[in-house]
Amino acid sequence: MVNEKAQESAPFELLIAVVIMCFVLAVGITAMGQFNCDKCYGETNAKMEEMKTKIETVVTQKSPQTASFRLGSCFKDTEEAIRIRDFSDPQFCVQYCGSAKTPCIMLQYNYTGKDCGAFSIMKCLGIAPDAVFAAESGEDEGHRCKAMEKMELVNFRENIPQGNYLLLNKSRANDQSPTICAYLLGE
């Protein structure tokens, strides 16, 4: 008789064990996904900080900079956008730059994918608001950024594709605003 009761309760105990195991697996998978998202966010944030430093250095110190701006393989390129933007909202500028002085210049990263939920990373750039990121090359005196073989001139205010860059400050002594040439180096 004791044996019969044990046999009757065995299926219920097995069912409870399976339910608990499924719950533990679901929590574990969710935690691993969140850990991966946090890791990717941290890597992207570090790369943005590195790029911010290179841009500020070329603008303020006028020394050429090479930058490897690759965000890794966390997200799809089609779900990412990086560019430099001006913001005129004093509260926004205080939040990110610590000053209500407008416009504030931001290095902005946007992720629009669903894997980790959409998010943005903003880095305040300590550069002149009227800094020019040249988009045209030419041979006449008005064009400071000359065409170079195996290099593509990129306007950072429109889009910053991932890759290796040569950043040059082509400002002259009497210029009101700095002129920056950002060359995407050919692979």
C-alpha positions in Angstrom: 0.0 0.0 0.0 2.8 2.4 0.8 4.3 1.5 -2.6 1.0 2.4 -4.4 0.9 5.9 -2.9 4.6 6.6 -3.9 3.7 5.5 -7.5 0.7 7.8 -7.5 2.7 10.9 -6.4 5.6 10.3 -8.8 4.0 11.9 -11.9 3.1 15.0 -9.9 6.6 15.3 -8.5 8.0 14.9 -12.0 5.7 17.6 -13.3 6.8 20.0 -10.6 10.4 19.2 -11.3 9.9 19.9 -15.0 8.1 23.2 -14.3 10.9 24.3 -12.0 13.5 23.3 -14.5 11.8 25.3 -17.3 11.5 28.4 -15.0 15.2 28.2 -14.1 16.2 27.8 -17.8 14.0 30.8 -18.8 15.5 33.0 -16.1 19.0 31.9 -17.1 18.5 32.6 -20.8 17.0 36.0 -20.0 20.0 36.8 -17.7 22.5 35.8 -20.4 20.8 38.0 -23.0 20.8 41.0 -20.6 24.4 40.4 -19.8 25.3 40.4 -23.5 23.3 43.6 -24.1 25.1 45.2 -21.1 28.5 44.1 -22.4 27.8 45.5 -25.9 26.5 48.8 -24.4 29.8 49.1 -22.4 32.0 48.3 -25.5 30.1 50.8 -27.6 30.3 53.5 -24.9 34.1 53.0 -24.6 34.5 53.3 -28.4 32.4 56.4 -28.4 34.6 57.9 -25.7 37.7 57.0 -27.7 36.3 58.7 -30.8 35.3 61.8 -28.8 38.8 62.2 -27.5 40.3 61.9 -31.0 37.9 64.5 -32.5 38.6 66.9 -29.6 42.4 66.4 -30.0 42.4 67.1 -33.7 40.2 70.2 -33.3 41.8 71.8 -30.2 45.4 70.7 -30.6 45.5 70.7 -34.4 47.5 67.5 -34.3 46.6 64.8 -36.9 44.9 61.7 -35.4 44.3 58.2 -36.6 41.3 56.5 -35.2 40.0 52.9 -35.6 36.3 53.4 -35.1 34.8 49.9 -35.1 32.0 49.1 -32.7 32.4 45.3 -32.8 30.0 42.7 -33.8 27.4 43.2 -31.2 24.8 44.8 -33.4 24.0 45.0 -37.1 25.4 48.0 -39.0 21.9 48.7 -40.3 20.6 49.1 -36.8 23.3 51.7 -35.8 23.8 55.4 -36.6 26.6 57.6 -35.5 27.0 61.3 -36.2 27.8 64.7 -34.7 24.8 66.9 -33.9 24.1 70.4 -32.5 21.5 70.8 -29.7 20.1 74.1 -28.7 18.1 73.1 -25.6 19.8 74.5 -22.5 18.5 71.7 -20.2 19.8 69.1 -22.6 23.2 70.8 -22.7 23.3 70.9 -18.9 22.5 67.2 -18.6 25.2 66.1 -21.0 27.8 68.8 -21.0 27.4 70.4 -17.6 26.7 73.8 -19.1 23.6 75.6 -20.4 25.7 77.2 -23.1 24.1 76.5 -26.5 24.5 75.1 -28.9 26.2 72.1 -27.5 27.9 69.6 -29.8 27.3 65.9 -29.3 28.7 62.7 -30.7 25.5 60.7 -30.9 25.1 57.0 -31.3 21.6 55.5 -31.9 20.7 51.8 -31.8 17.3 50.9 -33.2 17.4 47.1 -33.0 15.1 45.0 -31.0 17.6 42.6 -29.4 18.6 45.0 -26.6 15.9 47.6 -27.0 16.5 50.9 -28.7 19.0 53.2 -26.9 21.3 56.2 -27.5 24.7 57.2 -26.2 25.6 60.8 -26.2 29.1 62.3 -25.7 29.5 66.0 -25.3 32.3 67.3 -27.6 34.5 70.1 -26.3 34.8 71.7 -29.8 33.7 75.0 -31.3 30.0 74.8 -32.4 30.9 76.1 -35.8 33.5 73.4 -36.5 33.3 72.4 -40.1 33.7 68.7 -41.1 34.4 69.2 -44.8 32.3 67.1 -47.2 33.9 68.3 -50.4 37.3 67.9 -51.8 38.9 69.9 -54.6 42.0 71.6 -55.9 41.0 75.2 -55.6 42.0 77.4 -52.6 38.5 77.3 -51.1 38.6 73.5 -50.6 40.9 72.6 -47.8 40.4 68.9 -47.9 42.1 67.6 -50.9 41.1 64.3 -52.6 43.5 61.5 -51.6 43.9 58.1 -53.2 42.2 55.2 -51.4 40.6 57.7 -48.9 37.0 58.8 -48.7 36.2 62.2 -47.3 33.4 61.9 -44.6 31.2 64.6 -43.2 30.8 63.6 -39.5 27.7 65.7 -39.1 25.8 63.4 -41.6 27.1 60.0 -40.8 30.2 58.3 -39.4 30.6 54.9 -41.0 32.7 52.4 -39.1 36.3 52.0 -40.2 39.8 53.5 -39.9 40.1 57.3 -40.1 42.8 59.9 -40.6 41.6 63.2 -39.0 43.4 66.4 -40.1 42.8 70.0 -38.9 43.1 72.3 -42.0 42.3 75.5 -40.2 44.2 78.7 -41.0 45.4 81.2 -38.4 42.7 83.8 -39.4 39.8 81.3 -39.6 36.7 81.9 -37.4 35.9 78.2 -37.2 38.1 75.0 -37.5 38.0 73.0 -40.6 38.4 69.2 -40.1 39.0 66.7 -42.8 38.0 63.2 -41.9 39.3 60.6 -44.3 37.9 57.0 -44.2 40.9 54.9 -45.1 40.4 52.3 -47.8 40.7 48.7 -46.7 
